[in-house]
């Protein structure tokens, strides 16, 4: 048997991949036993949804650092349905209550989902990294899709400042706290709204748990399809598939970012629950003004000197 050393960066990537996949029970995969090894509700990847493993709902009546154990009725050996319904959006509540519970007295452990035995192997980790690299390579179709996306953004029926904001967000060039830290600006990168995660562009506009109440109203389908997107560009691509939603989506992002900027400097801000109504009002006002543009004033008449007629 030969031994060899792996680069530290590769080891870190493999370790992060292992953590990315949620923990399940060793003896009964996909089930929870409710013992102390249960994952944290709001911080771990434990939902059985490949596109969205982490809970997006904002904590309501349970502690932010509570474990999944708090959602289980140990006396009845079932999920505490009233607690779940009161603290999670309907799509997440249904997903949680559909997870089978194990009645065996065994501890939950982290397993590797890409092998049948649940044990990590270098071979499976290598193939996963290889697939991820291949998926990130640009293709001709990707370039054409990108061109079509940006063309669609500049054709939105929204103010030009909003188009510019969406373009900058898709390019990850907004001055989010994480981007400012990358420019060596010594600031705390924690999100002001939730206080849980670093404020990246996608977090500030989409992933922040406090924004679920905003997006769930008109974009439940987008939450279900995109989930924990790795970038705001991923959200844009998926939303652009439904062209009729893009105007409202762009205006909503603008309201969220404007509110974030006002909150950062200590100005008064409207509650998040009012974002959708404000977006609707602003969009209607813009569309109405576009239908009835103000009449341009007629140019003033320019007096031109004419020589007097000759006499004789």
C-alpha positions in Angstrom: 0.0 0.0 0.0 1.5 3.3 -1.1 1.1 6.6 0.8 1.1 10.1 -0.6 0.5 13.6 0.7 -2.4 15.7 -0.5 -2.2 19.5 -0.9 -3.6 21.3 2.1 -6.0 23.3 -0.2 -7.4 20.0 -1.6 -7.9 18.7 1.9 -9.8 21.8 2.9 -12.0 21.5 -0.2 -12.8 17.9 0.5 -13.6 18.7 4.1 -15.9 21.5 3.1 -17.7 19.2 0.7 -18.2 16.6 3.4 -19.7 19.3 5.6 -21.9 20.6 2.8 -23.9 17.4 2.8 -26.1 17.2 5.8 -25.8 14.5 8.5 -28.1 11.6 8.6 -28.5 8.5 10.7 -25.9 5.8 10.1 -28.4 2.9 10.7 -31.3 4.5 9.0 -30.3 7.0 6.3 -32.5 10.0 5.7 -34.1 9.7 9.2 -33.6 11.6 12.4 -33.3 9.9 15.8 -33.7 13.1 17.9 -30.6 12.5 20.0 -27.9 15.1 20.9 -26.2 14.6 17.5 -29.0 16.4 15.7 -28.0 19.3 13.5 -28.7 22.9 14.3 -32.0 24.1 12.7 -30.8 27.4 11.2 -27.0 26.7 10.7 -26.6 23.2 9.3 -27.5 21.7 5.9 -30.1 19.1 6.9 -33.1 19.5 4.7 -33.5 16.6 2.1 -33.6 19.0 -0.8 -30.5 19.0 -3.1 -31.1 22.6 -4.2 -31.8 24.0 -0.8 -30.4 22.1 2.2 -30.4 25.0 4.7 -33.5 26.5 6.3 -34.4 29.9 4.9 -37.2 30.8 7.2 -36.6 33.5 9.8 -36.7 32.3 13.5 -40.1 33.2 15.0 -40.9 31.4 18.3 -37.8 29.2 18.7 -34.2 30.0 19.5 -31.8 30.7 16.7 -29.3 28.2 18.0 -31.9 25.4 18.7 -31.3 21.9 17.3 -33.7 19.8 15.2 -34.5 18.0 18.5 -36.7 21.0 19.4 -39.0 20.1 16.4 -39.6 16.5 17.6 -42.4 15.4 19.9 -40.6 12.6 21.8 -43.7 11.4 23.6 -45.7 10.9 20.4 -42.6 9.9 18.4 -43.5 12.4 15.6 -42.7 15.9 14.4 -44.2 18.7 16.4 -46.4 19.9 13.6 -47.8 23.0 15.4 -44.2 24.2 16.2 -43.1 23.6 12.6 -46.1 25.3 11.0 -45.6 28.4 13.2 -41.9 28.8 12.5 -41.4 27.8 8.8 -42.8 28.9 5.5 -45.3 26.3 4.1 -42.9 24.7 1.6 -40.2 24.1 4.2 -42.7 22.9 6.8 -44.0 20.3 4.4 -40.5 19.2 3.6 -39.6 18.8 7.3 -42.7 16.9 8.2 -42.1 14.5 5.4 -38.7 13.4 6.8 -39.2 10.0 8.5 -38.2 9.6 12.1 -36.3 6.6 13.4 -37.5 4.9 16.6 -34.2 3.2 17.1 -32.0 4.4 19.9 -28.9 5.3 17.8 -27.0 8.5 17.4 -27.1 10.7 14.3 -23.8 10.9 12.4 -22.5 12.6 9.3 -22.4 10.2 6.3 -21.1 10.7 2.7 -24.1 10.5 0.3 -22.1 9.7 -2.8 -21.2 6.2 -1.6 -23.7 3.4 -0.8 -22.1 2.6 2.5 -22.0 6.3 3.5 -18.2 6.3 4.0 -16.1 8.9 2.2 -13.5 7.8 -0.3 -10.9 9.8 -2.1 -12.2 8.4 -5.4 -15.7 9.8 -4.9 -14.4 13.1 -3.7 -12.1 13.4 -6.7 -15.0 12.7 -9.1 -17.2 15.2 -7.4 -14.5 18.0 -7.6 -13.9 17.0 -11.3 -17.6 17.3 -12.1 -17.8 20.7 -10.4 -14.9 22.0 -12.4 -16.4 20.7 -15.6 -19.7 22.4 -14.8 -17.9 25.7 -14.2 -16.2 25.7 -17.7 -17.9 28.2 -20.0 -19.6 26.7 -23.1 -20.9 28.2 -26.3 -24.4 27.9 -25.0 -23.4 29.5 -21.7 -22.0 32.5 -23.6 -25.1 32.9 -25.7 -27.3 32.6 -22.5 -25.2 35.3 -20.8 -25.5 37.6 -23.8 -29.3 37.1 -23.8 -29.6 37.7 -20.1 -27.7 41.0 -20.1 -29.7 42.1 -23.2 -32.9 41.3 -21.3 -31.8 43.2 -18.3 -31.2 46.4 -20.3 -34.6 45.9 -21.9 -36.5 45.8 -18.6 -39.4 48.3 -18.0 -37.7 49.8 -14.9 -35.7 52.9 -14.3 -32.2 52.9 -15.6 -30.7 53.1 -12.1 -32.4 49.8 -11.4 -31.1 48.2 -14.5 -27.6 49.3 -13.5 -28.1 47.9 -10.0 -29.1 44.5 -11.4 -26.2 44.4 -13.7 -23.8 45.2 -10.9 -25.4 42.6 -8.6 -25.1 40.0 -11.4 -21.5 40.9 -11.9 -20.9 40.8 -8.1 -19.5 44.4 -8.1 -21.9 45.9 -5.5 -20.1 47.3 -2.4 -21.3 44.5 -0.1 -19.4 44.1 3.1 -17.6 41.0 1.9 -16.5 42.8 -1.3 -15.2 45.7 0.8 -13.3 43.3 2.9 -11.7 41.9 -0.2 -10.5 45.4 -1.0 -8.7 45.4 2.4 -11.2 47.7 4.1 -11.3 46.8 7.8 -15.0 46.4 8.5 -17.2 43.8 10.1 -18.6 41.8 7.2 -21.5 40.4 9.2 -25.0 41.1 7.7 -26.9 43.9 9.6 -30.3 42.2 9.0 -29.7 38.7 10.4 -26.3 39.0 12.1 -25.6 35.4 11.1 -23.7 35.3 7.9 -21.2 37.4 6.0 -22.9 40.0 3.8 -22.1 38.9 0.2 -24.1 40.2 -2.8 -26.3 37.2 -3.0 -26.8 37.2 0.8 -27.8 40.8 1.0 -30.3 40.5 -1.9 -31.5 36.9 -1.7 -30.2 34.5 0.9 -30.6 36.5 4.1 -33.1 34.7 6.3 -34.8 38.0 7.0 -35.7 38.3 3.3 -37.8 35.2 3.2 -40.9 37.1 4.1 -40.3 39.4 1.1 -39.5 36.8 -1.5 -42.1 34.2 -0.4 -45.0 36.4 -1.5 -44.4 36.5 -5.2 -41.4 34.3 -5.8 -42.1 31.1 -3.9 -41.4 29.2 -7.1 -38.0 30.8 -7.4 -37.1 29.9 -3.8 -38.1 26.3 -4.5 -36.1 26.1 -7.7 -33.0 28.1 -6.8 -32.8 27.6 -3.0 -29.3 28.3 -1.6 -27.8 29.8 -4.8 -24.1 30.3 -4.8 -24.3 33.6 -6.6 -26.9 36.3 -7.5 -26.2 35.5 -11.2 -27.7 32.0 -10.6 -30.9 33.6 -9.3 -31.0 36.0 -12.2 -30.7 33.2 -14.8 -33.5 31.2 -13.3 -35.8 34.2 -12.8 -35.2 35.3 -16.4 -36.8 32.1 -17.6 -40.1 33.7 -16.6 -39.8 37.0 -18.4 -43.0 38.5 -17.0 -41.5 38.4 -13.5 -38.3 40.2 -14.2 -39.6 43.8 -13.8 -41.1 43.1 -10.4 -38.0 41.1 -9.4 -35.6 43.9 -10.3 -37.7 46.6 -8.5 -37.8 44.3 -5.4 -34.0 44.0 -5.4 -33.7 47.7 -5.7 -36.0 48.3 -2.7 -34.0 45.7 -0.6 -30.6 47.3 -1.5 -31.9 50.8 -0.9 -33.2 49.7 2.5 -29.9 48.1 3.2 -28.0 51.3 2.4 -30.3 53.4 4.6 -30.0 50.9 7.5 -26.2 51.0 7.2 -26.0 54.8 7.8 -28.6 54.7 10.6 -31.6 56.2 8.7 -35.2 55.2 9.4 -36.3 52.3 7.2 -39.7 50.7 6.3 -40.4 47.2 7.7 -39.5 44.4 5.4 -43.2 43.4 5.3 -43.9 46.6 3.3 -41.3 46.0 0.6 -43.7 44.2 -1.8 -46.3 47.0 -1.6 -43.7 49.7 -2.1 -42.3 47.8 -5.1 -45.7 47.5 -6.6 -46.4 51.2 -6.1 -43.1 52.3 -7.5 -43.4 50.0 -10.5 -46.9 51.2 -11.3 -45.8 54.8 -11.0 -42.9 54.3 -13.4 -45.0 52.4 -16.0 -47.7 55.1 -15.8 -45.1 57.8 -16.4 -43.7 55.9 -19.3 -47.1 55.7 -21.0 -47.6 59.4 -20.5 -44.2 61.0 -20.9 -44.1 64.8 -20.3 -44.3 66.8 -23.4 -41.1 68.4 -24.5 -41.3 72.2 -24.6 -41.3 73.6 -28.1 -38.0 75.2 -29.1 -38.0 79.0 -28.9 -38.3 80.9 -32.2 -34.9 82.3 -33.2 -35.1 85.8 -34.6 -33.1 86.2 -37.7 -31.9 89.6 -38.9 -32.9 90.6 -42.4 -31.4 93.6 -44.2 -33.9 96.3 -45.1 -35.0 96.4 -48.7 -33.1 98.7 -51.0 -34.8 101.9 -52.0 -34.4 103.0 -55.6 
